Amino acid sequence: MKRTGKRFRPGSADSQYDVIIIGSGIGSLVCAALLALRNRRVCVLEQHYTTGGLTQTFERAGYEWDIGVNAIGGVLRSTDQLRRLFDMVSSGRLQWTALPDNEDQVYINDQHYSLPAGREALRSNLKAYFPLEHKAIDRYISMVDDLAGRTRQLYAWQALRKPYAAVAELWRRVGLPAWAWQTTAEVMNSLTGNQMLASVLTSRWGNYGLPPAQSAFLMHALAVSHFFSGRACPQGGGWAIADSIIPTIEAAGGDVFTYAKVNAITLNGRKAVGVVVDSSEQIRAPIIISGAGLLPTLQLLPRSEFLQNSLFSRLGHLKLSTGHLALFIGLKGDAQTLGLSQQTYWLSPSPRHDENLAAFDKDPGAPLPLTHITFPSSRAVSWPDQYPGRSTAQVLVPARCEWFDNWAQTTWNQRGDGYDQLKSVFTDRLLSQLLKVRPDLEAALDFSELSTPLSTRHFLNNIQGEMFGLAHTPARFRESVLHPQTPVSNLYLTGSDVVTAGLGGAARAGMLTASVVLGLESLAHLSVLRF
């Protein structure tokens, strides 16, 4: 395991910092680094044994996997906002490798479609597959471009302190087209009556966790446009992102601790003044920021009448995202020998994504509703030198967290035979999906390990093992409480719940939260990002 951060021990932290940040996901680290660049001493507290959230890397049996980072858009050009942001917070230490094999391979039942990352290449392929749907395809790409071009309008309200944010939020609601607030399915139905075209366009819904009838088209469009400028992976693997940012935080006198579980946020009246770590140690700061997610953050607060009225009572319509199963596979043989590509595979049993998921939710023995397959080792430049003669694959499918409730109170890696048997069943099913597209890899199979929503909950300390925090429904994007500034004075939020799922969304949330905390000071500090 490549670990980042330093282990928290009693007395190792100062009693007072300028800012305390709960959690060390990318939103937290980006926010901490931006504040550090303005001479704030920041203390980042991570309950896990390494930092980085879903950018962590782990090793087993002589193999290595990134748990969440496979490909990232918007970082190849030095002029891209996301690239400029990472260059700033890492002081240029974080480097990227372009992925030239920029095509997703989509299998819907027995039909195969190749979807390139670039806008015009995607348009060309879609028109070749659906020659009678040129108008719908052009309109679809235009709508995606439209929303992607409104980034300032989408997020400006979250970069401003209240009450100014309310004016910007109203501008956002009125100024965005009506279809921005519709579900993905509603938009698809308005574009085309061709079920297969609609299915292909929405076939990668696993990137944000909801099928078309449930997901916001706003989320779908942002996910699709994210890769229009190509894809890249961080040199050294996902762990290098945190490793490159932490020195920026430490250079300003800050600390990034692991094994530092925050048990409570300390309030003085309606003002946050500190946190309690490991049930006893008090650390104080005039600014508290949580990157742990909205609902996990609320669990750290007392259930006062004020909080009940201002926060808790407003969240009943917001849902948590789905959980997932992830199978990490080790293969004997290098990428060239095995013929592994940098492509991503998406498998669906039929064109009706919502029906596929509903059937699987009802019966876990039903066909897997969506399968995501990658070969991570083929994307890592240094892999052949570090792990000669070996390769990796990764298979992900959505899964209901409730299926694992019987073992919710057990300890990781000690959950018992029943749990292991259930994992074995799912392992076989996910392996069969891999072999469906690459049957020749069966002889190369060497190792596999399955993670479940309980694994996600254990390592990320979220509510029930959800993959994307709050579900990306239209209701989520209408909710004004998803703002960095909370009703609790001096308590702020960051991370994907503030913006959207994915590394890009979480990183932008870190920027937005820093903007709100710094106020007028942020105008000069963040102007280089041209937000």
C-alpha positions as CSV (number, residue, x, y, z in Angstrom):
1,M,0.0,0.0,0.0
2,K,1.3,3.4,-1.0
3,R,0.3,5.6,2.0
4,T,0.1,9.3,2.2
5,G,-0.3,11.6,5.2
6,K,1.1,11.0,8.7
7,R,-0.4,8.9,11.5
8,F,-2.3,10.8,14.1
9,R,-1.3,10.1,17.7
10,P,-2.4,11.8,20.9
11,G,-0.7,15.1,21.2
12,S,0.6,15.1,17.6
13,A,-1.7,17.9,16.4
14,D,-1.6,21.4,17.6
15,S,-4.5,22.6,19.7
16,Q,-5.3,25.4,17.3
17,Y,-5.2,25.9,13.5
18,D,-6.6,28.4,11.1
19,V,-8.8,25.8,9.5
20,I,-9.8,22.2,10.2
21,I,-10.9,19.9,7.3
22,I,-12.7,16.6,8.0
23,G,-11.9,14.0,5.4
24,S,-9.1,13.9,2.8
25,G,-10.9,13.3,-0.4
26,I,-9.8,15.4,-3.4
27,G,-12.3,18.2,-2.5
28,S,-10.8,18.5,0.9
29,L,-7.2,18.4,-0.3
30,V,-7.7,20.9,-3.1
31,C,-9.5,23.2,-0.6
32,A,-6.8,22.8,2.0
33,A,-4.0,23.6,-0.6
34,L,-5.8,26.7,-1.9
35,L,-6.2,28.0,1.7
36,A,-2.5,27.1,2.4
37,L,-1.5,29.1,-0.6
38,R,-3.1,32.1,1.2
39,N,-1.0,31.3,4.4
40,R,-3.7,29.4,6.3
41,R,-2.5,26.7,8.6
42,V,-4.8,23.8,7.8
43,C,-5.3,20.5,9.7
44,V,-6.7,17.7,7.5
45,L,-8.1,14.8,9.5
46,E,-8.6,11.4,7.8
47,Q,-10.0,8.3,9.5
48,H,-8.5,5.8,7.1
49,Y,-4.8,4.8,7.0
50,T,-4.1,6.8,3.9
51,T,-5.5,9.9,2.2
52,G,-7.1,10.7,-1.1
53,G,-10.6,9.3,-0.8
54,L,-11.4,7.5,-4.1
55,T,-8.0,8.1,-5.5
56,Q,-6.4,5.6,-3.1
57,T,-4.2,2.8,-4.4
58,F,-3.9,-0.6,-2.8
59,E,-1.8,-3.8,-3.3
60,R,-2.6,-7.5,-3.0
61,A,-0.7,-10.6,-4.0
62,G,1.9,-8.7,-6.0
63,Y,-0.6,-6.5,-7.9
64,E,-1.8,-2.9,-7.5
65,W,-5.1,-1.2,-8.3
66,D,-6.5,2.3,-8.1
67,I,-9.9,2.0,-6.4
68,G,-11.5,4.8,-8.3
69,V,-9.3,6.7,-10.7
70,N,-9.3,5.1,-14.2
71,A,-9.4,8.1,-16.6
72,I,-9.8,11.8,-16.1
73,G,-10.9,14.5,-18.6
74,G,-10.1,18.2,-18.7
75,V,-6.4,17.9,-17.8
76,L,-4.5,17.4,-21.0
77,R,-4.4,21.0,-22.1
78,S,-2.5,23.6,-20.0
79,T,-5.4,26.0,-20.6
80,D,-8.1,23.7,-19.1
81,Q,-9.5,24.9,-15.8
82,L,-9.1,21.5,-14.1
83,R,-5.5,21.3,-15.2
84,R,-4.7,24.8,-14.0
85,L,-6.3,23.9,-10.7
86,F,-4.2,20.8,-10.2
87,D,-1.1,22.6,-11.4
88,M,-1.7,25.2,-8.7
89,V,-2.4,23.0,-5.7
90,S,0.4,20.6,-6.6
91,S,2.9,23.3,-7.5
92,G,3.3,21.5,-10.8
93,R,4.3,18.2,-9.1
94,L,1.4,16.2,-10.5
95,Q,2.0,15.0,-14.1
96,W,-0.5,13.4,-16.5
97,T,-0.2,10.7,-19.2
98,A,-2.6,11.0,-22.2
99,L,-4.6,7.9,-23.0
100,P,-4.5,7.6,-26.8
101,D,-7.0,4.7,-26.9
102,N,-9.9,7.0,-26.3
103,E,-12.9,4.8,-27.1
104,D,-15.5,3.2,-24.9
105,Q,-16.8,-0.2,-26.1
106,V,-20.5,-0.5,-25.5
107,Y,-22.3,-3.8,-25.6
108,I,-26.1,-3.8,-25.4
109,N,-27.2,-7.4,-25.5
110,D,-25.4,-8.6,-28.7
111,Q,-25.0,-5.2,-30.3
112,H,-21.6,-3.5,-30.2
113,Y,-20.9,0.3,-30.4
114,S,-17.6,2.2,-30.2
115,L,-17.9,5.6,-28.5
116,P,-14.8,7.8,-28.9
117,A,-14.1,10.5,-26.3
118,G,-13.7,13.5,-28.7
119,R,-16.8,15.4,-29.7
120,E,-16.6,15.2,-33.4
121,A,-15.4,11.6,-33.4
122,L,-18.3,10.7,-31.2
123,R,-20.7,12.5,-33.6
124,S,-19.3,10.7,-36.6
125,N,-19.5,7.3,-35.0
126,L,-23.1,7.8,-33.8
127,K,-24.2,9.0,-37.3
128,A,-22.6,5.9,-38.8
129,Y,-24.5,3.6,-36.4
130,F,-27.8,5.6,-36.8
131,P,-27.9,7.1,-40.3
132,L,-31.5,8.2,-40.0
133,E,-30.9,10.1,-36.7
134,H,-28.5,12.8,-37.7
135,K,-30.7,15.6,-36.5
136,A,-31.2,14.0,-33.1
137,I,-27.5,13.3,-32.7
138,D,-26.6,16.9,-33.6
139,R,-29.2,18.3,-31.2
140,Y,-28.0,16.0,-28.4
141,I,-24.3,17.1,-28.8
142,S,-25.5,20.7,-29.0
143,M,-27.4,20.4,-25.7
144,V,-24.4,18.7,-24.0
145,D,-22.1,21.5,-25.2
146,D,-24.6,24.1,-24.1
147,L,-24.6,23.0,-20.5
148,A,-20.9,22.4,-20.4
149,G,-20.4,26.0,-21.6
150,R,-22.5,27.3,-18.7
151,T,-20.0,26.2,-16.0
152,R,-19.8,29.7,-14.6
153,Q,-23.6,30.0,-14.5
154,L,-23.9,26.5,-12.9
155,Y,-21.5,27.1,-10.1
156,A,-21.2,30.8,-9.5
157,W,-23.8,30.8,-6.7
158,Q,-21.6,28.2,-4.8
159,A,-18.6,30.4,-5.1
160,L,-20.3,33.3,-3.3
161,R,-21.0,33.9,0.4
162,K,-24.6,34.1,1.4
163,P,-26.8,36.2,0.9
164,Y,-25.1,37.0,-2.5
165,A,-25.3,33.3,-3.4
166,A,-29.1,33.5,-3.3
167,V,-29.1,36.1,-6.1
168,A,-26.8,34.0,-8.2
169,E,-28.9,30.9,-7.5
170,L,-32.0,32.6,-8.8
171,W,-30.0,33.7,-11.9
172,R,-29.0,30.0,-12.4
173,R,-32.5,28.7,-12.1
174,V,-34.1,31.3,-14.4
175,G,-31.2,31.4,-16.9
176,L,-30.7,27.7,-17.6
177,P,-32.9,26.1,-20.2
178,A,-35.9,24.1,-18.9
179,W,-34.4,20.8,-20.1
180,A,-31.4,21.2,-17.8
181,W,-33.7,20.3,-14.9
182,Q,-35.3,17.3,-16.6
183,T,-34.3,13.7,-16.2
184,T,-32.0,12.2,-18.8
185,A,-34.9,10.0,-20.1
186,E,-37.2,13.0,-20.5
187,V,-34.6,14.7,-22.7
188,M,-33.9,11.5,-24.7
189,N,-37.6,11.1,-25.4
190,S,-37.8,14.6,-26.7
191,L,-34.9,14.0,-29.0
192,T,-35.6,10.6,-30.6
193,G,-38.1,7.7,-30.7
194,N,-35.2,5.3,-31.5
195,Q,-34.9,3.3,-28.3
196,M,-31.4,1.9,-29.3
197,L,-30.0,5.4,-29.9
198,A,-31.3,6.6,-26.6
199,S,-29.8,3.5,-24.9
200,V,-26.4,4.0,-26.5
201,L,-26.3,7.7,-25.6
202,T,-27.1,6.8,-21.9
203,S,-25.1,3.5,-21.8
204,R,-22.4,4.9,-19.5
205,W,-24.7,5.9,-16.7
206,G,-22.5,4.1,-14.3
207,N,-20.2,7.2,-14.3
208,Y,-22.8,8.9,-12.1
209,G,-24.8,6.0,-10.7
210,L,-28.3,6.5,-11.9
211,P,-30.1,5.2,-15.1
212,P,-31.9,7.7,-17.4
213,A,-35.3,7.9,-15.8
214,Q,-33.8,8.8,-12.4
215,S,-30.7,10.9,-13.3
216,A,-30.6,14.6,-14.0
217,F,-29.7,15.4,-17.6
218,L,-27.5,18.1,-16.1
219,M,-25.3,15.4,-14.6
220,H,-25.4,13.3,-17.7
221,A,-24.3,16.3,-19.9
222,L,-21.4,17.2,-17.6
223,A,-20.2,13.6,-17.5
224,V,-20.2,13.3,-21.3
225,S,-18.6,16.6,-22.0
226,H,-15.9,16.0,-19.4
227,F,-14.1,13.7,-21.9
228,F,-14.6,15.7,-25.0
229,S,-11.0,17.0,-24.8
230,G,-9.5,13.6,-24.2
231,R,-8.5,11.5,-21.3
232,A,-5.5,11.1,-19.1
233,C,-4.3,9.3,-15.9
234,P,-2.0,10.6,-13.2
235,Q,1.6,9.5,-13.5
236,G,2.3,7.1,-10.7
237,G,-1.3,6.1,-10.1
238,G,-4.2,7.7,-8.2
239,W,-2.3,7.9,-5.0
240,A,0.1,10.4,-6.7
241,I,-2.7,13.1,-6.6
242,A,-2.8,13.3,-2.8
243,D,1.0,12.8,-2.6
244,S,1.5,15.8,-4.9
245,I,-0.9,18.1,-3.0
246,I,0.0,17.4,0.6
247,P,3.4,19.2,0.5
248,T,1.6,22.4,-0.4
249,I,-0.5,22.1,2.7
250,E,2.5,21.3,4.9
251,A,4.6,24.2,3.5
252,A,2.2,26.6,5.1
253,G,2.6,24.9,8.5
254,G,-0.4,22.6,8.1
255,D,-0.8,18.9,8.9
256,V,-2.5,16.0,7.1
257,F,-3.2,13.2,9.5
258,T,-4.5,9.6,9.0
259,Y,-6.0,7.4,11.6
260,A,-7.8,10.6,12.9
261,K,-11.5,9.8,13.2
262,V,-13.6,12.9,13.9
263,N,-16.4,11.9,16.4
264,A,-18.1,15.3,16.7
265,I,-18.0,18.9,15.6
266,T,-17.8,21.2,18.6
267,L,-20.3,24.1,18.7
268,N,-20.5,27.2,20.9
269,G,-24.1,28.2,20.5
270,R,-24.7,28.2,16.7
271,K,-21.0,28.5,15.8
272,A,-18.5,25.7,15.0
273,V,-15.3,26.1,17.0
274,G,-13.5,22.8,16.7
275,V,-13.7,19.0,16.5
276,V,-13.3,16.0,18.8
277,V,-10.9,13.3,17.5
278,D,-10.8,9.7,18.7
279,S,-13.6,10.5,21.3
280,S,-11.4,12.7,23.5
281,E,-8.9,15.0,21.8
282,Q,-10.1,18.5,21.1
283,I,-8.7,20.5,18.2
284,R,-9.9,24.0,17.6
285,A,-10.1,26.4,14.7
286,P,-12.2,29.4,13.7
287,I,-13.1,27.6,10.4
288,I,-14.4,24.0,10.1
289,I,-14.8,22.4,6.7
290,S,-16.2,18.9,6.1
291,G,-15.5,16.9,3.0
292,A,-17.1,13.8,4.5
293,G,-20.4,14.3,2.6
294,L,-23.5,16.2,3.7
295,L,-25.3,13.4,5.6
296,P,-22.2,12.1,7.4
297,T,-21.4,15.7,8.4
298,L,-24.9,16.1,9.9
299,Q,-24.2,13.0,12.0
300,L,-21.4,14.9,13.7
301,L,-23.7,17.7,14.8
302,P,-26.1,17.7,17.8
303,R,-29.8,17.4,16.9
304,S,-30.8,20.9,18.2
305,E,-34.1,22.5,17.3
306,F,-32.2,25.1,15.2
307,L,-30.4,22.4,13.2
308,Q,-33.6,20.4,12.8
309,N,-35.4,23.4,11.3
310,S,-32.5,24.7,9.2
311,L,-31.0,21.5,7.9
312,F,-32.4,18.1,8.8
313,S,-36.0,18.8,7.9
314,R,-35.1,19.9,4.4
315,L,-33.3,16.7,3.3
316,G,-36.1,14.2,3.1
317,H,-36.3,14.4,-0.7
318,L,-32.6,13.8,-1.2
319,K,-31.5,10.2,-1.6
320,L,-28.2,8.4,-1.3
321,S,-26.6,7.0,-4.4
322,T,-26.3,3.3,-5.1
323,G,-23.6,1.0,-3.8
324,H,-21.4,-1.1,-6.1
325,L,-19.4,-4.3,-6.3
326,A,-15.8,-4.0,-7.5
327,L,-13.8,-7.1,-8.6
328,F,-10.0,-6.5,-8.6
329,I,-8.3,-9.1,-10.9
330,G,-4.7,-10.0,-11.3
331,L,-3.6,-11.6,-14.6
332,K,-0.4,-13.5,-15.5
333,G,1.2,-11.8,-18.5
334,D,2.0,-8.3,-19.6
335,A,-0.4,-6.1,-21.5
336,Q,1.2,-6.7,-24.9
337,T,1.2,-10.5,-24.5
338,L,-2.4,-10.5,-23.3
339,G,-3.5,-7.9,-25.9
340,L,-4.9,-5.5,-23.2
341,S,-6.1,-2.1,-24.3
342,Q,-6.7,1.2,-22.5
343,Q,-10.4,1.1,-23.5
344,T,-13.4,0.8,-21.2
345,Y,-16.1,-1.7,-21.7
346,W,-19.8,-1.2,-20.8
347,L,-22.1,-4.2,-20.9
348,S,-25.9,-4.0,-20.6
349,P,-28.4,-6.9,-21.0
350,S,-31.0,-4.9,-22.9
351,P,-31.5,-1.3,-24.2
352,R,-33.9,-0.5,-21.3
353,H,-31.5,0.6,-18.6
354,D,-34.1,1.5,-15.9
355,E,-35.9,-1.8,-16.3
356,N,-32.6,-3.6,-16.1
357,L,-31.7,-2.0,-12.8
358,A,-35.2,-2.4,-11.4
359,A,-35.1,-6.1,-12.1
360,F,-31.7,-6.5,-10.5
361,D,-32.7,-4.4,-7.4
362,K,-35.7,-6.7,-6.9
363,D,-33.7,-9.9,-7.5
364,P,-29.9,-10.0,-7.3
365,G,-30.0,-13.2,-9.3
366,A,-31.3,-11.2,-12.3
367,P,-29.0,-10.2,-15.2
368,L,-26.4,-7.7,-14.1
369,P,-27.9,-4.3,-15.2
370,L,-24.6,-2.6,-16.1
371,T,-21.0,-3.8,-16.1
372,H,-17.9,-1.6,-16.3
373,I,-14.6,-3.3,-17.3
374,T,-11.1,-1.7,-17.5
375,F,-7.5,-2.9,-17.6
376,P,-5.8,-0.3,-15.3
377,S,-2.3,-1.7,-15.7
378,S,-2.3,-0.9,-19.4
379,R,-2.8,2.8,-18.6
380,A,0.2,3.1,-16.2
381,V,3.4,4.1,-17.9
382,S,5.6,2.7,-15.1
383,W,3.7,-0.6,-14.7
384,P,5.9,-2.8,-16.8
385,D,9.0,-1.9,-14.7
386,Q,7.2,-2.2,-11.4
387,Y,5.2,-5.4,-12.1
388,P,6.9,-7.2,-15.0
389,G,4.9,-10.1,-16.5
390,R,1.7,-9.1,-14.7
391,S,-1.5,-7.1,-15.5
392,T,-4.7,-6.1,-13.9
393,A,-8.4,-5.9,-14.7
394,Q,-11.3,-4.3,-12.8
395,V,-15.0,-5.1,-13.1
396,L,-17.7,-2.9,-11.4
397,V,-21.5,-3.3,-11.2
398,P,-24.1,-1.4,-9.2
399,A,-25.4,-3.2,-6.1
400,R,-27.9,-2.4,-3.4
401,C,-26.3,-1.6,0.0
402,E,-29.2,-3.3,1.8
403,W,-28.2,-6.7,0.4
404,F,-25.4,-6.7,2.9
405,D,-27.3,-5.5,6.0
406,N,-26.9,-8.8,7.8
407,W,-23.2,-8.2,8.1
408,A,-23.3,-4.4,8.7
409,Q,-22.2,-4.8,12.3
410,T,-19.3,-7.1,11.6
411,T,-15.6,-6.2,11.1
412,W,-13.9,-5.8,7.8
413,N,-12.1,-9.0,6.7
414,Q,-13.9,-10.9,9.5
415,R,-17.5,-11.0,8.3
416,G,-18.1,-14.8,8.4
417,D,-18.9,-17.6,6.0
418,G,-22.3,-16.4,4.8
419,Y,-20.7,-13.1,3.6
420,D,-17.8,-14.9,2.0
421,Q,-20.2,-17.3,0.2
422,L,-22.3,-14.3,-1.2
423,K,-19.1,-12.7,-2.3
424,S,-18.0,-15.9,-4.1
425,V,-21.3,-16.0,-6.0
426,F,-20.9,-12.4,-7.2
427,T,-17.2,-12.9,-8.0
428,D,-18.1,-15.7,-10.4
429,R,-20.7,-13.6,-12.0
430,L,-18.4,-10.6,-12.5
431,L,-15.6,-12.9,-13.8
432,S,-18.1,-14.3,-16.4
433,Q,-18.7,-10.7,-17.6
434,L,-15.0,-10.2,-18.1
435,L,-14.7,-13.5,-20.0
436,K,-17.7,-12.6,-22.1
437,V,-15.7,-9.8,-23.8
438,R,-12.3,-11.5,-23.4
439,P,-12.7,-15.3,-23.1
440,D,-9.0,-15.7,-23.9
441,L,-8.1,-14.3,-20.5
442,E,-9.4,-17.3,-18.6
443,A,-6.0,-19.0,-18.6
444,A,-4.3,-15.8,-17.3
445,L,-6.5,-15.4,-14.2
446,D,-4.3,-15.4,-11.1
447,F,-6.0,-13.5,-8.4
448,S,-9.3,-11.8,-7.6
449,E,-10.8,-9.9,-4.7
450,L,-14.3,-8.5,-4.4
451,S,-15.3,-5.3,-2.6
452,T,-18.9,-4.7,-1.5
453,P,-20.7,-1.6,-0.2
454,L,-19.5,-2.7,3.3
455,S,-16.0,-2.3,2.1
456,T,-16.8,1.1,0.7
457,R,-18.3,2.1,4.0
458,H,-15.4,0.8,6.0
459,F,-12.7,2.7,4.0
460,L,-14.6,5.9,3.2
461,N,-16.7,6.1,6.4
462,N,-19.9,7.0,4.5
463,I,-23.5,6.2,5.5
464,Q,-24.2,2.8,3.9
465,G,-21.5,2.2,1.3
466,E,-22.9,4.5,-1.4
467,M,-20.5,5.2,-4.3
468,F,-21.4,8.8,-5.2
469,G,-22.7,10.4,-2.0
470,L,-26.1,12.0,-2.7
471,A,-27.9,10.6,-5.8
472,H,-27.7,12.8,-8.9
473,T,-31.4,13.4,-9.3
474,P,-33.0,16.7,-10.6
475,A,-34.0,17.4,-7.0
476,R,-30.4,17.4,-5.9
477,F,-29.5,20.1,-8.3
478,R,-32.4,22.3,-7.2
479,E,-31.5,22.1,-3.5
480,S,-30.0,25.3,-2.2
481,V,-28.6,23.6,1.0
482,L,-25.9,22.0,-1.2
483,H,-23.7,25.1,-0.8
484,P,-20.3,25.4,0.9
485,Q,-21.7,27.7,3.6
486,T,-24.0,26.0,6.1
487,P,-26.5,27.5,8.5
488,V,-24.0,26.8,11.3
489,S,-21.7,29.7,11.6
490,N,-18.1,28.9,10.5
491,L,-19.0,25.4,9.3
492,Y,-18.5,24.8,5.6
493,L,-18.9,21.8,3.2
494,T,-16.8,20.6,0.3
495,G,-16.4,17.5,-1.9
496,S,-18.7,15.9,-4.4
497,D,-22.0,16.6,-2.5
498,V,-21.4,20.3,-3.2
499,V,-20.9,19.9,-6.9
500,T,-21.0,16.5,-8.7
501,A,-19.6,13.0,-8.6
502,G,-16.1,12.3,-10.0
503,L,-12.7,13.7,-9.4
504,G,-13.4,16.8,-11.5
505,G,-16.5,17.6,-9.5
506,A,-14.9,17.1,-6.1
507,A,-11.8,19.2,-7.1
508,R,-14.1,22.1,-8.3
509,A,-16.0,21.8,-5.0
510,G,-12.6,22.4,-3.2
511,M,-12.1,25.5,-5.2
512,L,-15.6,26.8,-4.6
513,T,-15.4,26.2,-0.8
514,A,-12.0,28.0,-0.7
515,S,-13.6,30.9,-2.6
516,V,-16.5,31.2,0.0
517,V,-14.1,30.9,3.0
518,L,-11.6,33.5,1.6
519,G,-14.3,35.9,0.4
520,L,-13.0,39.0,-1.3
521,E,-9.5,37.7,-0.8
522,S,-10.3,34.9,-3.3
523,L,-10.8,37.3,-6.2
524,A,-7.1,37.7,-6.8
525,H,-6.1,34.3,-5.5
526,L,-8.3,32.2,-7.8
527,S,-8.5,34.6,-10.8
528,V,-5.8,32.5,-12.5
529,L,-8.4,29.7,-12.8
530,R,-10.8,32.0,-14.6
531,F,-13.8,30.4,-13.0
